[in-house]
Amino acid sequence: MNNEVKQAIRVALKYRKDEKQPGGLVLVWCGQVYGWKNELRDPQHERPGVLAVDPEGGVWMSVGGNDHDGAKAWQLALGVSGA
């Protein structure tokens, strides 16, 4: 697991605790929480490289596209089994 993913998990856990938000996905960009979604959707609303962390420790990264038009898809970066 790379440092960027580890940092995203850490800040997402803190966000969940501070905001009392146990569900959904915490959105992380450059090591900072900037948003939350109830489900993994709408990659075109995020720039490529955003990490989305779920409550079970799964992490997805927005990929493809560009900063102006948004990402093309979500790609699994770290599954709950550590894959």
N, C-alpha and C positions, 0 to 999 in steps of 0.2 A: 504494500500500500504506500503510495507516495505521500509526501508531506502536504501537498495541496488538499488531498482527500482527507487526511487526518485532521487538518485544520478545519475543514468544512464540517466534519462530524463534531468536533469540539464546539465550534460556535453555534451549530444547530442545536446541540444538547443544551447549551446555556440559554439560547433563545426560548426553547421549549419550556425550560424551567422558569425563566423570568416572566414569560408571557402566558404561562399556564395553557399552552397550546400543544396537547399531546398528539394530535393527528395531523394529517396532511404532509406536505413537503415544504421544508425550509429551503429557500433559495439563497445561494451564496455566490458572491463575485469578489475576487481578489481578497479572500479571507474574511469578508464582512457579510453579515446577513443583510439582505435588502428587500426580501419579500417572502411570501408564503402562498401556497396553492393548496386547494383541497384535494387535488389529484394531479397526476402527471399528464399534462396536456399543453397544447398551444406552444410548441417550441418556437414558432415564428414571433412570439412576444418576448423572447429572450435573445440576447446576443450569444454567439458561439462561445463555449467555455464556461458557461454558468453551471454550477453544481446544484443538484436538487437532492436533499437528504430526507429519507423517509424515517418513520419512528423505529423501524426495525434495524436501521443501520445500512440499508441499501442506498447507494449513491448513483445518480445518473448525471451525465454531462450532456449539455446541448451541443450539437455538432452540425457542421455544414453551414451553408449560408454565409451571412456577413453581418457586421454591426448595424448596417442601415435597414436591411430587410429581415433580420432575425435569423435564428437557426433553422435548420431543416428537420431535425429529429432529435430525440433523446436516445442516448446510448448508455447501457449499463457500464458504470465505471467500477463499482464494487457491490457484489451481491451480498446477501446476508450471511452466506457461508464463507465470505472472505475471498471469493473468486474474482 
